[in-house]
Amino acid sequence: MPFSQWSFQNVRNKMTIRLQVAIVTAATCIAAVGIAATGAAMVAKTEAQANANEKLHTLARAMADRLDQHMFERYREIQNIANLGPLQEVWSKDAPATREILEQLQASLPEYAWLGFATPDGIVHASTKGMLEGVSVAQRPWFISGLEKPTVEDVHDAKLLDKLLRTSTDQAPFRFVDVAMPVFNSKQELAGVLGAHMSWTWADDVRQTVLTSQNEESSADLWVAARDGSLLIGPADHKVEPSILSEAAKSNGALFTDPSGDAPMLAAVVTTRGQGDYPGLGWAVVARMPVSVIYAPANRLVLQILLIGGIVAALASAIAWALAGSVTNPLKALADSLDLIGRQRNVTSVERQNGSQDILKLSAAIRSLLRRVGAAESVQMSDAATITTLQREVEEQKKEVEEKIMRYGADFHALQILADTDGLTGLLNRRAFLPFAEDAWNYFKRYDRGFSILMFDIDHFKRINDTFGHAAGDDVIRKMGEIISAGIRTTDKVARFGGEEFVVLLRETDEESAAMMADRLREQIARTVVMSEGHQIRFTTSVGCALGSNAARDLEDVIHLADTALYAAKSGGRNRVVLDGGAAESRRAAA
């Protein structure tokens, strides 16, 4: 038997049926709850991720559309002013009038950080607050592109205007988005370029407006990335992979998991699409949300299921414990009643136990067995009484009839042999063995002289009967009895208790000598070959050994300890000796 299986059986043997039922019930409930919680977690997390995907995509699209809408309106405003007919003769001639128009426009929308008109040679003719007037912008990208067509330049750091606009040295650098339009006079000749620098802070205002509409618990964030993946709004050390931007541009958006930072994030990317005449700058909006926030409802659900399941498991275990008592209590009462038989003279049977059909059947079977045993003992007692009567009659008549005395003496001897011996092996039976054992027990209690009980049981005896027949099984039992009887001292006693079980009484022995005797007999039996009807039969035996001790209440307790040690030897692999439940020593047969 594998060690793990043996250990499992030993653990089970130390637990009551009631406790085992409660543990199995609790384990079943916990397993069911665990499976349910796992399934619920998978479903809930899948649904939570799908909802988060949709929410992030919607959030990113809302931000992208607002950016497009805002840029389109600014683009159209500058375009309308550049194409306004009444101003065609004003642009390059009347600088104060042009400045006034530009400052009125700036006052209506403060995000215009600078508005200016430059003549075709690149000299600023008029601008808001006169900044850069007379300065050449011929090398600026917005002016170069604006000479040819309406132009929108992506976000960039301020070059010429940074020092003019800065109010303190601690102020963050200015970043602009440029809109430039070619301006024509009444003769449709190029008069110059109208340029507008919009402070990029307006995009962050749009971001805050979009986020304000979200639930505070969502912890969502918005980034804006340029065409190359660098962030226009967001941490400067982060970048969106170009492959993700490409995928988002080809489809209606892209989803990816961002493992950077302190916690993993789920992100949706949506690109801006432009609007009307405004072509768009290819910006990408990234909506991000912590994975822990996304899965928080699912995790709460799982915890609730586990909590409720734990309570249900505890209640189910308590109910199982209570219900199991209806089964185990009658069994315990039955065992206690059986234990009293032979210890108390007035106890010869057990009470009928109720609780279930199985318990009623078991109780009835035990009562029937005890009645049959009692009947057999009555017959034996009757035989003994007959012997006593014969003996008395012989004594009374021995002077008169010598021949009757001899005949009755022979009959008495024959009857006594029949009553005290086992018919198959010729060894003592249980009835004849117990007085010797009781004498050893009394001697131990009075003089503290040790004794041991050995219990032998043939291993796999049923297999021998099934394979070679019952006659072969009888031959094996007889041989077993011969080996044990020949191997013990004259002061020791051996008896066959029934079936393939033998009991040996060893007087004046300690633990070591008892173990050596048991192991020597076990080895001799293992070497023996029994011939039966042409078959060579090898067999082994398991041995349980118990020593008389003050902890035992009576001889039956010592025999019970030997029987328990025998069971341990059987469970531990057979063909071995176990002392007193296996606590002292266990000997294995040689491989």
HELIX and SHEET records of a PDB file:
HELIX    1   1 PHE A    3  ASN A   13  1                                  11    
HELIX    2   2 ILE A   17  ALA A   82  1                                  66    
HELIX    3   3 GLY A   85  LEU A   87  5                                   3    
HELIX    4   4 ALA A   95  SER A  108  1                                  14    
HELIX    5   5 THR A  128  GLY A  130  5                                   3    
HELIX    6   6 PRO A  141  GLY A  146  1                                   6    
HELIX    7   7 ASP A  162  LEU A  165  1                                   4    
HELIX    8   8 THR A  201  THR A  212  1                                  12    
HELIX    9   9 GLU A  216  SER A  218  5                                   3    
HELIX   10  10 PRO A  242  LYS A  250  1                                   9    
HELIX   11  11 VAL A  291  LEU A  340  1                                  50    
HELIX   12  12 GLN A  357  GLN A  397  1                                  41    
HELIX   13  13 GLU A  402  ASP A  420  1                                  19    
HELIX   14  14 ARG A  430  TYR A  447  1                                  18    
HELIX   15  15 PHE A  461  PHE A  468  1                                   8    
HELIX   16  16 HIS A  470  GLY A  487  1                                  18    
HELIX   17  17 GLU A  511  ARG A  527  1                                  17    
HELIX   18  18 LEU A  555  SER A  571  1                                  17    
HELIX   19  19 ASP A  580  GLY A  582  5                                   3    
SHEET    1   A 5 VAL A 124  SER A 127  0                                        
SHEET    2   A 5 TYR A 112  ALA A 118 -1                                        
SHEET    3   A 5 LEU A 190  SER A 199 -1                                        
SHEET    4   A 5 ARG A 175  PHE A 184 -1                                        
SHEET    5   A 5 THR A 151  ASP A 157 -1                                        
SHEET    1   B 5 LEU A 231  ILE A 233  0                                        
SHEET    2   B 5 ASP A 221  ALA A 225 -1                                        
SHEET    3   B 5 ALA A 284  PRO A 290 -1                                        
SHEET    4   B 5 MET A 265  THR A 271 -1                                        
SHEET    5   B 5 ALA A 254  ASP A 258 -1                                        
SHEET    1   C 6 LYS A 493  GLY A 498  0                                        
SHEET    2   C 6 GLU A 501  ARG A 507 -1                                        
SHEET    3   C 6 PHE A 451  ILE A 458 -1                                        
SHEET    4   C 6 THR A 541  LEU A 547 -1                                        
SHEET    5   C 6 ARG A 576  LEU A 579  1                                        
SHEET    6   C 6 SER A 586  ARG A 588 -1                                        
SHEET    1   D 2 VAL A 529  SER A 532  0                                        
SHEET    2   D 2 HIS A 535  ARG A 538 -1                                        
END                                                                             
